[in-house]
């Protein structure tokens, strides 16, 4: 009768190499999945910031009495005041100004009661640096609309076309007052 002698040294070394290859493959899969997850999270945060910016600009441009574009600053005025406004809870809204400063889009609000406040709308200093706005351009289109161009800082390996966004908003008063 033959006695069971176990594995040879060569068999153990081959088993260790095979196990090491499997572990390296699994760890590589984890690293790639984690990087992909982080990129998707950043793109989702950028999309959320862009949607908030579009909603804010659209509401303010559409409801303004007049608007002025000077370089990268958009100034909106509300002659009759905008009542029940989220910016000025106790008074009507008198004016709003959008401008880019140090990677953030700042919102300056003037209420009918004289209170003026300035706060970052997108890309604040305590937000992730990749949400910072690299460029913000406003262009007046025929006195009725404003073309808004926003370029975010690039993610790793990202081209210019996927980080640059443009949208047009028409002012209601200007559109209705002209034929």
N, CA and C atoms as an extended XYZ file, in Angstrom:
537
Properties=species:S:1:pos:R:3:atomname:S:1:resname:S:1:resid:I:1 pbc="F F F"
N         0.806       -1.167        0.000 N   UNK     1
C         0.000        0.000        0.000 CA  UNK     1
C         0.870        1.259        0.000 C   UNK     1
N         0.467        2.229       -0.844 N   UNK     2
C         1.238        3.471       -0.966 CA  UNK     2
C         0.769        4.505        0.024 C   UNK     2
N         1.671        5.166        0.667 N   UNK     3
C         1.321        6.225        1.604 CA  UNK     3
C         1.142        7.553        0.879 C   UNK     3
N         0.161        8.341        1.319 N   UNK     4
C        -0.066        9.662        0.747 CA  UNK     4
C         1.067       10.582        1.196 C   UNK     4
N         1.780       11.148        0.247 N   UNK     5
C         2.960       11.936        0.585 CA  UNK     5
C         2.717       13.442        0.492 C   UNK     5
N         1.563       13.910        0.037 N   UNK     6
C         1.264       15.343       -0.052 CA  UNK     6
C         1.737       15.949       -1.352 C   UNK     6
N         1.824       17.300       -1.363 N   UNK     7
C         2.215       18.022       -2.573 CA  UNK     7
C         3.724       18.211       -2.612 C   UNK     7
N         4.224       18.275       -3.810 N   UNK     8
C         5.654       18.556       -3.964 CA  UNK     8
C         5.857       20.067       -3.927 C   UNK     8
N         7.093       20.472       -3.768 N   UNK     9
C         7.423       21.902       -3.730 CA  UNK     9
C         7.044       22.595       -5.035 C   UNK     9
N         7.217       21.963       -6.135 N   UNK    10
C         6.869       22.548       -7.439 CA  UNK    10
C         5.358       22.744       -7.541 C   UNK    10
N         4.584       21.780       -7.091 N   UNK    11
C         3.124       21.913       -7.131 CA  UNK    11
C         2.652       23.073       -6.250 C   UNK    11
N         3.264       23.231       -5.084 N   UNK    12
C         2.912       24.359       -4.203 CA  UNK    12
C         3.277       25.697       -4.827 C   UNK    12
N         4.440       25.783       -5.471 N   UNK    13
C         4.851       27.035       -6.115 CA  UNK    13
C         3.914       27.389       -7.269 C   UNK    13
N         3.514       26.413       -8.048 N   UNK    14
C         2.585       26.661       -9.156 CA  UNK    14
C         1.235       27.134       -8.611 C   UNK    14
N         0.758       26.508       -7.528 N   UNK    15
C        -0.513       26.912       -6.927 CA  UNK    15
C        -0.424       28.337       -6.389 C   UNK    15
N         0.702       28.717       -5.775 N   UNK    16
C         0.886       30.089       -5.281 CA  UNK    16
C         0.902       31.097       -6.422 C   UNK    16
N         1.554       30.795       -7.519 N   UNK    17
C         1.598       31.703       -8.676 CA  UNK    17
C         0.204       31.870       -9.266 C   UNK    17
N        -0.525       30.793       -9.413 N   UNK    18
C        -1.898       30.877       -9.933 CA  UNK    18
C        -2.773       31.713       -9.002 C   UNK    18
N        -2.661       31.503       -7.702 N   UNK    19
C        -3.427       32.293       -6.731 CA  UNK    19
C        -3.059       33.766       -6.777 C   UNK    19
N        -1.758       34.061       -6.925 N   UNK    20
C        -1.299       35.443       -7.017 CA  UNK    20
C        -1.847       36.125       -8.269 C   UNK    20
N        -1.879       35.417       -9.388 N   UNK    21
C        -2.421       35.988      -10.629 CA  UNK    21
C        -3.904       36.296      -10.467 C   UNK    21
N        -4.630       35.408       -9.816 N   UNK    22
C        -6.072       35.640       -9.587 CA  UNK    22
C        -6.276       36.851       -8.678 C   UNK    22
N        -5.493       36.984       -7.623 N   UNK    23
C        -5.621       38.121       -6.700 CA  UNK    23
C        -5.253       39.425       -7.396 C   UNK    23
N        -4.203       39.437       -8.194 N   UNK    24
C        -3.821       40.646       -8.937 CA  UNK    24
C        -4.916       41.050       -9.928 C   UNK    24
N        -5.496       40.073      -10.597 N   UNK    25
C        -6.588       40.375      -11.527 CA  UNK    25
C        -7.793       40.964      -10.817 C   UNK    25
N        -8.128       40.409       -9.662 N   UNK    26
C        -9.268       40.920       -8.898 CA  UNK    26
C        -8.988       42.322       -8.376 C   UNK    26
N        -7.760       42.577       -7.913 N   UNK    27
C        -7.443       43.919       -7.412 CA  UNK    27
C        -7.421       44.935       -8.550 C   UNK    27
N        -6.954       44.551       -9.719 N   UNK    28
C        -6.987       45.449      -10.875 CA  UNK    28
C        -8.425       45.776      -11.262 C   UNK    28
N        -9.297       44.806      -11.227 N   UNK    29
C       -10.709       45.015      -11.499 CA  UNK    29
C       -11.311       45.990      -10.492 C   UNK    29
N       -10.933       45.859       -9.227 N   UNK    30
C       -11.423       46.772       -8.188 CA  UNK    30
C       -10.937       48.195       -8.447 C   UNK    30
N        -9.668       48.363       -8.789 N   UNK    31
C        -9.104       49.695       -9.025 CA  UNK    31
C        -9.797       50.369      -10.210 C   UNK    31
N       -10.002       49.632      -11.286 N   UNK    32
C       -10.661       50.191      -12.474 CA  UNK    32
C       -12.117       50.541      -12.158 C   UNK    32
N       -12.802       49.683      -11.425 N   UNK    33
C       -14.193       49.952      -11.050 CA  UNK    33
C       -14.293       51.173      -10.157 C   UNK    33
N       -13.371       51.322       -9.230 N   UNK    34
C       -13.386       52.474       -8.322 CA  UNK    34
C       -13.133       53.776       -9.090 C   UNK    34
N       -12.182       53.772      -10.013 N   UNK    35
C       -11.908       54.961      -10.826 CA  UNK    35
C       -13.123       55.317      -11.677 C   UNK    35
N       -13.776       54.325      -12.235 N   UNK    36
C       -14.970       54.563      -13.037 CA  UNK    36
C       -16.096       55.137      -12.178 C   UNK    36
N       -16.252       54.613      -10.985 N   UNK    37
C       -17.273       55.111      -10.068 CA  UNK    37
C       -17.013       56.574       -9.714 C   UNK    37
N       -15.758       56.926       -9.423 N   UNK    38
C       -15.434       58.310       -9.080 CA  UNK    38
C       -15.705       59.242      -10.252 C   UNK    38
N       -15.396       58.811      -11.467 N   UNK    39
C       -15.655       59.650      -12.647 CA  UNK    39
C       -17.155       59.867      -12.836 C   UNK    39
N       -17.934       58.816      -12.675 N   UNK    40
C       -19.389       58.942      -12.806 CA  UNK    40
C       -19.940       59.875      -11.727 C   UNK    40
N       -19.412       59.788      -10.517 N   UNK    41
C       -19.841       60.689       -9.429 CA  UNK    41
C       -19.531       62.146       -9.770 C   UNK    41
N       -18.337       62.417      -10.317 N   UNK    42
C       -17.979       63.781      -10.691 CA  UNK    42
C       -18.863       64.292      -11.823 C   UNK    42
N       -19.147       63.448      -12.806 N   UNK    43
C       -20.019       63.861      -13.903 CA  UNK    43
C       -21.437       64.125      -13.402 C   UNK    43
N       -21.901       63.336      -12.461 N   UNK    44
C       -23.230       63.561      -11.880 CA  UNK    44
C       -23.258       64.871      -11.100 C   UNK    44
N       -22.205       65.164      -10.350 N   UNK    45
C       -22.134       66.422       -9.613 CA  UNK    45
C       -22.088       67.606      -10.569 C   UNK    45
N       -21.347       67.465      -11.671 N   UNK    46
C       -21.292       68.539      -12.666 CA  UNK    46
C       -22.661       68.741      -13.302 C   UNK    46
N       -23.335       67.645      -13.623 N   UNK    47
C       -24.662       67.742      -14.226 CA  UNK    47
C       -25.632       68.422      -13.262 C   UNK    47
N       -25.542       68.078      -11.997 N   UNK    48
C       -26.406       68.708      -10.994 CA  UNK    48
C       -26.120       70.203      -10.887 C   UNK    48
N       -24.840       70.573      -10.879 N   UNK    49
C       -24.470       71.989      -10.807 CA  UNK    49
C       -24.944       72.734      -12.050 C   UNK    49
N       -24.791       72.118      -13.215 N   UNK    50
C       -25.228       72.747      -14.458 CA  UNK    50
C       -26.744       72.906      -14.485 C   UNK    50
N       -27.454       71.894      -14.049 N   UNK    51
C       -28.921       71.987      -14.034 CA  UNK    51
C       -29.383       73.103      -13.094 C   UNK    51
N       -28.758       73.206      -11.926 N   UNK    52
C       -29.103       74.276      -10.993 CA  UNK    52
C       -28.805       75.644      -11.605 C   UNK    52
N       -27.666       75.763      -12.285 N   UNK    53
C       -27.308       77.019      -12.937 CA  UNK    53
C       -28.298       77.376      -14.035 C   UNK    53
N       -28.659       76.402      -14.869 N   UNK    54
C       -29.616       76.652      -15.957 CA  UNK    54
C       -30.970       77.069      -15.385 C   UNK    54
N       -31.439       76.374      -14.355 N   UNK    55
C       -32.727       76.723      -13.743 CA  UNK    55
C       -32.694       78.130      -13.157 C   UNK    55
N       -31.624       78.461      -12.452 N   UNK    56
C       -31.519       79.791      -11.828 CA  UNK    56
C       -31.453       80.887      -12.878 C   UNK    56
N       -30.566       80.716      -13.868 N   UNK    57
C       -30.444       81.731      -14.919 CA  UNK    57
C       -31.734       81.861      -15.716 C   UNK    57
N       -32.366       80.749      -16.026 N   UNK    58
C       -33.601       80.800      -16.819 CA  UNK    58
C       -34.692       81.576      -16.104 C   UNK    58
N       -34.904       81.284      -14.833 N   UNK    59
C       -35.919       82.000      -14.061 CA  UNK    59
C       -35.613       83.485      -14.018 C   UNK    59
N       -34.366       83.825      -13.714 N   UNK    60
C       -34.007       85.239      -13.564 CA  UNK    60
C       -34.042       85.997      -14.886 C   UNK    60
N       -33.546       85.418      -15.963 N   UNK    61
C       -33.546       86.110      -17.262 CA  UNK    61
C       -34.969       86.262      -17.790 C   UNK    61
N       -35.766       85.218      -17.702 N   UNK    62
C       -37.137       85.276      -18.229 CA  UNK    62
C       -37.985       86.311      -17.509 C   UNK    62
N       -37.811       86.432      -16.211 N   UNK    63
C       -38.698       87.307      -15.443 CA  UNK    63
C       -38.157       88.724      -15.240 C   UNK    63
N       -36.969       89.024      -15.720 N   UNK    64
C       -36.395       90.366      -15.543 CA  UNK    64
C       -37.115       91.381      -16.423 C   UNK    64
N       -37.170       92.622      -15.932 N   UNK    65
C       -37.708       93.708      -16.755 CA  UNK    65
C       -36.699       94.101      -17.827 C   UNK    65
N       -35.439       94.216      -17.438 N   UNK    66
C       -34.366       94.541      -18.383 CA  UNK    66
C       -33.129       93.726      -18.029 C   UNK    66
N       -32.251       93.572      -19.014 N   UNK    67
C       -30.987       92.899      -18.761 CA  UNK    67
C       -29.884       93.577      -19.538 C   UNK    67
N       -28.667       93.508      -18.992 N   UNK    68
C       -27.495       94.102      -19.612 CA  UNK    68
C       -26.355       93.094      -19.535 C   UNK    68
N       -25.635       92.954      -20.626 N   UNK    69
C       -24.473       92.069      -20.661 CA  UNK    69
C       -23.243       92.936      -20.851 C   UNK    69
N       -22.323       92.850      -19.903 N   UNK    70
C       -21.057       93.573      -20.011 CA  UNK    70
C       -19.936       92.575      -19.728 C   UNK    70
N       -19.314       92.094      -20.797 N   UNK    71
C       -18.240       91.108      -20.645 CA  UNK    71
C       -18.775       89.809      -20.091 C   UNK    71
N       -18.229       89.401      -18.964 N   UNK    72
C       -18.673       88.149      -18.351 CA  UNK    72
C       -19.600       88.397      -17.163 C   UNK    72
N       -20.279       89.556      -17.184 N   UNK    73
C       -21.233       89.903      -16.120 CA  UNK    73
C       -22.609       90.085      -16.742 C   UNK    73
N       -23.596       89.436      -16.146 N   UNK    74
C       -24.992       89.582      -16.566 CA  UNK    74
C       -25.738       90.301      -15.462 C   UNK    74
N       -26.301       91.477      -15.786 N   UNK    75
C       -27.055       92.266      -14.818 CA  UNK    75
C       -28.522       92.255      -15.198 C   UNK    75
N       -29.376       91.921      -14.247 N   UNK    76
C       -30.812       91.848      -14.461 CA  UNK    76
C       -31.496       92.792      -13.488 C   UNK    76
N       -32.491       93.533      -13.976 N   UNK    77
C       -33.218       94.429      -13.065 CA  UNK    77
C       -34.707       94.119      -13.133 C   UNK    77
N       -35.336       94.337      -12.012 N   UNK    78
C       -36.760       94.060      -11.851 CA  UNK    78
C       -37.401       95.346      -11.360 C   UNK    78
N       -37.833       96.216      -12.304 N   UNK    79
C       -38.358       97.532      -11.959 CA  UNK    79
C       -39.540       97.475      -11.019 C   UNK    79
N       -40.459       96.577      -11.284 N   UNK    80
C       -41.641       96.466      -10.435 CA  UNK    80
C       -41.406       95.537       -9.255 C   UNK    80
N       -40.219       94.955       -9.187 N   UNK    81
C       -39.923       94.002       -8.110 CA  UNK    81
C       -40.546       92.654       -8.408 C   UNK    81
N       -39.874       91.619       -8.042 N   UNK    82
C       -40.399       90.277       -8.242 CA  UNK    82
C       -40.849       89.777       -6.876 C   UNK    82
N       -42.140       89.645       -6.705 N   UNK    83
C       -42.709       89.264       -5.413 CA  UNK    83
C       -42.554       87.761       -5.169 C   UNK    83
N       -42.646       87.371       -3.898 N   UNK    84
C       -42.532       85.965       -3.484 CA  UNK    84
C       -41.279       85.326       -4.060 C   UNK    84
N       -40.186       86.045       -3.952 N   UNK    85
C       -38.944       85.609       -4.550 CA  UNK    85
C       -38.120       84.782       -3.572 C   UNK    85
N       -37.467       83.732       -4.039 N   UNK    86
C       -36.646       82.925       -3.126 CA  UNK    86
C       -35.417       83.665       -2.602 C   UNK    86
N       -34.949       84.690       -3.333 N   UNK    87
C       -33.774       85.440       -2.885 CA  UNK    87
C       -34.120       86.424       -1.776 C   UNK    87
N       -35.267       87.080       -1.890 N   UNK    88
C       -35.667       88.119       -0.937 CA  UNK    88
C       -37.008       87.720       -0.322 C   UNK    88
N       -36.963       87.011        0.766 N   UNK    89
C       -38.199       86.470        1.335 CA  UNK    89
C       -39.102       87.551        1.935 C   UNK    89
N       -38.523       88.606        2.488 N   UNK    90
C       -39.351       89.621        3.150 CA  UNK    90
C       -39.622       90.835        2.279 C   UNK    90
N       -39.029       90.883        1.080 N   UNK    91
C       -39.226       92.036        0.193 CA  UNK    91
C       -39.171       91.555       -1.247 C   UNK    91
N       -39.495       92.453       -2.159 N   UNK    92
C       -39.402       92.117       -3.574 CA  UNK    92
C       -37.959       92.167       -4.052 C   UNK    92
N       -37.711       91.533       -5.174 N   UNK    93
C       -36.376       91.504       -5.769 CA  UNK    93
C       -36.202       92.715       -6.659 C   UNK    93
N       -35.077       93.412       -6.522 N   UNK    94
C       -34.808       94.601       -7.304 CA  UNK    94
C       -33.821       94.334       -8.443 C   UNK    94
N       -32.731       93.606       -8.145 N   UNK    95
C       -31.711       93.347       -9.168 CA  UNK    95
C       -30.930       92.084       -8.831 C   UNK    95
N       -30.398       91.459       -9.887 N   UNK    96
C       -29.562       90.268       -9.752 CA  UNK    96
C       -28.387       90.439      -10.706 C   UNK    96
N       -27.220       90.005      -10.249 N   UNK    97
C       -26.030       90.068      -11.095 CA  UNK    97
C       -25.286       88.738      -11.003 C   UNK    97
N       -24.971       88.157      -12.164 N   UNK    98
C       -24.189       86.924      -12.249 CA  UNK    98
C       -22.804       87.286      -12.759 C   UNK    98
N       -21.768       86.761      -12.102 N   UNK    99
C       -20.390       86.991      -12.544 CA  UNK    99
C       -19.516       85.829      -12.099 C   UNK    99
N       -18.452       85.600      -12.838 N   UNK   100
C       -17.481       84.560      -12.483 CA  UNK   100
C       -16.327       85.199      -11.735 C   UNK   100
N       -15.927       84.548      -10.642 N   UNK   101
C       -14.807       85.050       -9.848 CA  UNK   101
C       -14.086       83.877       -9.205 C   UNK   101
N       -12.841       83.688       -9.529 N   UNK   102
C       -11.992       82.640       -8.944 CA  UNK   102
C       -12.606       81.254       -9.057 C   UNK   102
N       -13.132       80.924      -10.207 N   UNK   103
C       -13.665       79.590      -10.437 CA  UNK   103
C       -15.089       79.384       -9.972 C   UNK   103
N       -15.686       80.379       -9.346 N   UNK   104
C       -17.070       80.257       -8.875 CA  UNK   104
C       -17.949       81.219       -9.664 C   UNK   104
N       -19.222       80.854       -9.796 N   UNK   105
C       -20.204       81.781      -10.361 CA  UNK   105
C       -20.900       82.419       -9.174 C   UNK   105
N       -20.703       83.715       -9.037 N   UNK   106
C       -21.268       84.428       -7.894 CA  UNK   106
C       -22.570       85.111       -8.274 C   UNK   106
N       -23.469       85.134       -7.330 N   UNK   107
C       -24.781       85.739       -7.496 CA  UNK   107
C       -24.892       86.902       -6.522 C   UNK   107
N       -25.104       88.089       -7.072 N   UNK   108
C       -25.293       89.286       -6.242 CA  UNK   108
C       -26.759       89.674       -6.337 C   UNK   108
N       -27.426       89.706       -5.197 N   UNK   109
C       -28.860       89.967       -5.145 CA  UNK   109
C       -29.109       91.278       -4.413 C   UNK   109
N       -29.967       92.135       -4.993 N   UNK   110
C       -30.375       93.370       -4.342 CA  UNK   110
C       -31.882       93.324       -4.158 C   UNK   110
N       -32.325       93.422       -2.903 N   UNK   111
C       -33.755       93.388       -2.590 CA  UNK   111
C       -34.312       94.805       -2.531 C   UNK   111
N       -35.651       94.919       -2.639 N   UNK   112
C       -36.308       96.226       -2.593 CA  UNK   112
C       -36.046       96.967       -1.278 C   UNK   112
N       -35.801       96.241       -0.196 N   UNK   113
C       -35.546       96.892        1.097 CA  UNK   113
C       -34.091       97.308        1.260 C   UNK   113
N       -33.278       97.194        0.180 N   UNK   114
C       -31.901       97.658        0.200 CA  UNK   114
C       -30.874       96.613        0.627 C   UNK   114
N       -31.320       95.448        1.020 N   UNK   115
C       -30.381       94.405        1.428 CA  UNK   115
C       -29.677       93.855        0.185 C   UNK   115
N       -28.339       93.813        0.246 N   UNK   116
C       -27.532       93.287       -0.853 CA  UNK   116
C       -26.737       92.102       -0.323 C   UNK   116
N       -26.796       90.991       -1.041 N   UNK   117
C       -26.019       89.821       -0.632 CA  UNK   117
C       -25.327       89.224       -1.852 C   UNK   117
N       -24.133       88.699       -1.615 N   UNK   118
C       -23.375       88.029       -2.666 CA  UNK   118
C       -22.973       86.656       -2.152 C   UNK   118
N       -23.245       85.642       -2.969 N   UNK   119
C       -22.885       84.283       -2.576 CA  UNK   119
C       -22.559       83.464       -3.808 C   UNK   119
N       -21.722       82.440       -3.633 N   UNK   120
C       -21.398       81.590       -4.783 CA  UNK   120
C       -22.587       80.711       -5.151 C   UNK   120
N       -22.857       80.639       -6.439 N   UNK   121
C       -23.957       79.818       -6.926 CA  UNK   121
C       -23.467       78.438       -7.337 C   UNK   121
N       -22.356       78.377       -8.075 N   UNK   122
C       -21.758       77.116       -8.521 CA  UNK   122
C       -20.249       77.239       -8.368 C   UNK   122
N       -19.617       76.162       -7.871 N   UNK   123
C       -18.161       76.136       -7.778 CA  UNK   123
C       -17.612       76.905       -6.614 C   UNK   123
N       -18.304       76.871       -5.489 N   UNK   124
C       -17.828       77.607       -4.324 CA  UNK   124
C       -16.511       77.038       -3.828 C   UNK   124
N       -15.826       77.790       -3.005 N   UNK   125
C       -14.495       77.388       -2.552 CA  UNK   125
C       -14.523       76.104       -1.739 C   UNK   125
N       -15.639       75.791       -1.094 N   UNK   126
C       -15.703       74.563       -0.310 CA  UNK   126
C       -16.211       73.385       -1.129 C   UNK   126
N       -16.507       73.587       -2.400 N   UNK   127
C       -16.903       72.479       -3.282 CA  UNK   127
C       -15.658       71.880       -3.918 C   UNK   127
N       -15.813       70.763       -4.555 N   UNK   128
C       -14.687       70.111       -5.212 CA  UNK   128
C       -14.137       71.007       -6.318 C   UNK   128
N       -12.847       71.028       -6.469 N   UNK   129
C       -12.203       71.911       -7.443 CA  UNK   129
C       -12.624       71.611       -8.872 C   UNK   129
N       -13.019       70.374       -9.164 N   UNK   130
C       -13.410       70.039      -10.531 CA  UNK   130
C       -14.768       70.621      -10.908 C   UNK   130
N       -15.538       71.091       -9.929 N   UNK   131
C       -16.794       71.764      -10.249 CA  UNK   131
C       -16.570       73.243      -10.531 C   UNK   131
N       -15.343       73.692      -10.401 N   UNK   132
C       -15.037       75.090      -10.670 CA  UNK   132
C       -15.305       75.411      -12.125 C   UNK   132
N       -15.731       76.625      -12.335 N   UNK   133
C       -16.037       77.086      -13.682 CA  UNK   133
C       -14.804       77.769      -14.252 C   UNK   133
N       -14.329       77.248      -15.364 N   UNK   134
C       -13.147       77.815      -16.010 CA  UNK   134
C       -13.506       79.082      -16.781 C   UNK   134
N       -14.692       79.072      -17.390 N   UNK   135
C       -15.099       80.217      -18.205 CA  UNK   135
C       -16.610       80.377      -18.146 C   UNK   135
N       -17.053       81.623      -18.080 N   UNK   136
C       -18.471       81.959      -18.115 CA  UNK   136
C       -18.618       83.163      -19.037 C   UNK   136
N       -19.413       83.000      -20.089 N   UNK   137
C       -19.589       84.071      -21.065 CA  UNK   137
C       -21.079       84.277      -21.296 C   UNK   137
N       -21.497       85.534      -21.274 N   UNK   138
C       -22.867       85.910      -21.611 CA  UNK   138
C       -22.823       86.714      -22.903 C   UNK   138
N       -23.736       86.416      -23.825 N   UNK   139
C       -23.832       87.182      -25.080 CA  UNK   139
C       -25.294       87.563      -25.288 C   UNK   139
N       -25.498       88.832      -25.554 N   UNK   140
C       -26.852       89.310      -25.832 CA  UNK   140
C       -27.192       88.982      -27.279 C   UNK   140
N       -28.385       88.446      -27.494 N   UNK   141
C       -28.833       88.076      -28.838 CA  UNK   141
C       -30.038       88.926      -29.217 C   UNK   141
N       -29.808       89.955      -29.989 N   UNK   142
C       -30.890       90.771      -30.517 CA  UNK   142
C       -31.721       91.505      -29.478 C   UNK   142
N       -31.195       91.718      -28.302 N   UNK   143
C       -31.927       92.432      -27.272 CA  UNK   143
C       -33.058       91.640      -26.631 C   UNK   143
N       -33.260       90.403      -27.049 N   UNK   144
C       -34.340       89.580      -26.509 CA  UNK   144
C       -33.849       88.403      -25.682 C   UNK   144
N       -32.695       87.873      -26.042 N   UNK   145
C       -32.216       86.634      -25.439 CA  UNK   145
C       -30.781       86.786      -24.962 C   UNK   145
N       -30.398       85.857      -24.115 N   UNK   146
C       -29.025       85.794      -23.626 CA  UNK   146
C       -28.489       84.394      -23.906 C   UNK   146
N       -27.361       84.349      -24.589 N   UNK   147
C       -26.666       83.072      -24.799 CA  UNK   147
C       -25.688       82.917      -23.646 C   UNK   147
N       -25.796       81.798      -22.945 N   UNK   148
C       -24.967       81.517      -21.783 CA  UNK   148
C       -24.002       80.400      -22.143 C   UNK   148
N       -22.718       80.624      -21.930 N   UNK   149
C       -21.701       79.625      -22.221 CA  UNK   149
C       -20.913       79.354      -20.938 C   UNK   149
N       -20.897       78.083      -20.539 N   UNK   150
C       -20.219       77.675      -19.309 CA  UNK   150
C       -19.217       76.584      -19.653 C   UNK   150
N       -17.981       76.750      -19.192 N   UNK   151
C       -16.953       75.725      -19.369 CA  UNK   151
C       -16.427       75.345      -17.993 C   UNK   151
N       -16.584       74.079      -17.639 N   UNK   152
C       -16.085       73.575      -16.360 CA  UNK   152
C       -14.631       73.148      -16.506 C   UNK   152
N       -13.919       73.050      -15.392 N   UNK   153
C       -12.570       72.492      -15.409 CA  UNK   153
C       -12.645       71.057      -15.919 C   UNK   153
N       -11.588       70.632      -16.603 N   UNK   154
C       -11.589       69.309      -17.238 CA  UNK   154
C       -11.339       68.200      -16.229 C   UNK   154
N       -12.040       67.101      -16.445 N   UNK   155
C       -11.713       65.864      -15.744 CA  UNK   155
C       -10.543       65.219      -16.476 C   UNK   155
N        -9.888       64.278      -15.858 N   UNK   156
C        -8.748       63.626      -16.485 CA  UNK   156
C        -9.173       62.951      -17.790 C   UNK   156
N        -8.474       63.294      -18.870 N   UNK   157
C        -8.744       62.687      -20.169 CA  UNK   157
C        -9.968       63.243      -20.879 C   UNK   157
N       -10.505       64.347      -20.416 N   UNK   158
C       -11.731       64.896      -21.003 CA  UNK   158
C       -11.387       65.948      -22.056 C   UNK   158
N       -12.117       65.949      -23.161 N   UNK   159
C       -11.895       66.951      -24.193 CA  UNK   159
C       -12.774       68.171      -23.948 C   UNK   159
N       -12.536       69.225      -24.728 N   UNK   160
C       -13.242       70.488      -24.530 CA  UNK   160
C       -14.739       70.397      -24.791 C   UNK   160
N       -15.139       69.556      -25.746 N   UNK   161
C       -16.552       69.519      -26.119 CA  UNK   161
C       -17.438       68.957      -25.018 C   UNK   161
N       -16.924       68.085      -24.175 N   UNK   162
C       -17.771       67.489      -23.144 CA  UNK   162
C       -17.793       68.293      -21.847 C   UNK   162
N       -17.052       69.380      -21.782 N   UNK   163
C       -17.075       70.209      -20.579 CA  UNK   163
C       -17.578       71.629      -20.851 C   UNK   163
N       -17.942       71.874      -22.100 N   UNK   164
C       -18.443       73.188      -22.511 CA  UNK   164
C       -19.939       73.080      -22.803 C   UNK   164
N       -20.726       73.976      -22.208 N   UNK   165
C       -22.181       73.925      -22.353 CA  UNK   165
C       -22.689       75.298      -22.763 C   UNK   165
N       -23.660       75.310      -23.657 N   UNK   166
C       -24.281       76.548      -24.124 CA  UNK   166
C       -25.793       76.386      -24.089 C   UNK   166
N       -26.469       77.459      -23.691 N   UNK   167
C       -27.924       77.465      -23.736 CA  UNK   167
C       -28.396       78.897      -23.888 C   UNK   167
N       -29.575       79.063      -24.473 N   UNK   168
C       -30.136       80.389      -24.739 CA  UNK   168
C       -31.423       80.530      -23.955 C   UNK   168
N       -31.588       81.705      -23.324 N   UNK   169
C       -32.807       82.008      -22.579 CA  UNK   169
C       -33.352       83.333      -23.107 C   UNK   169
N       -34.653       83.366      -23.395 N   UNK   170
C       -35.298       84.573      -23.904 CA  UNK   170
C       -36.026       85.285      -22.769 C   UNK   170
N       -35.866       86.598      -22.753 N   UNK   171
C       -36.539       87.444      -21.771 CA  UNK   171
C       -37.991       87.655      -22.206 C   UNK   171
N       -38.934       87.390      -21.307 N   UNK   172
C       -40.363       87.486      -21.648 CA  UNK   172
C       -40.773       88.900      -22.033 C   UNK   172
N       -40.327       89.891      -21.247 N   UNK   173
C       -40.725       91.276      -21.537 CA  UNK   173
C       -40.212       91.719      -22.896 C   UNK   173
N       -38.961       91.398      -23.221 N   UNK   174
C       -38.402       91.793      -24.509 CA  UNK   174
C       -39.075       91.063      -25.664 C   UNK   174
N       -39.399       89.805      -25.469 N   UNK   175
C       -40.044       89.021      -26.538 CA  UNK   175
C       -41.466       89.502      -26.797 C   UNK   175
N       -42.194       89.863      -25.762 N   UNK   176
C       -43.587       90.298      -25.914 CA  UNK   176
C       -43.708       91.735      -26.381 C   UNK   176
N       -42.690       92.570      -26.109 N   UNK   177
C       -42.808       93.986      -26.447 CA  UNK   177
C       -42.376       94.274      -27.882 C   UNK   177
N       -41.756       93.310      -28.556 N   UNK   178
C       -41.306       93.528      -29.938 CA  UNK   178
C       -42.049       92.588      -30.881 C   UNK   178
N       -42.241       93.051      -32.086 N   UNK   179
C       -42.924       92.227      -33.096 CA  UNK   179
C       -41.978       91.299      -33.794 C   UNK   179
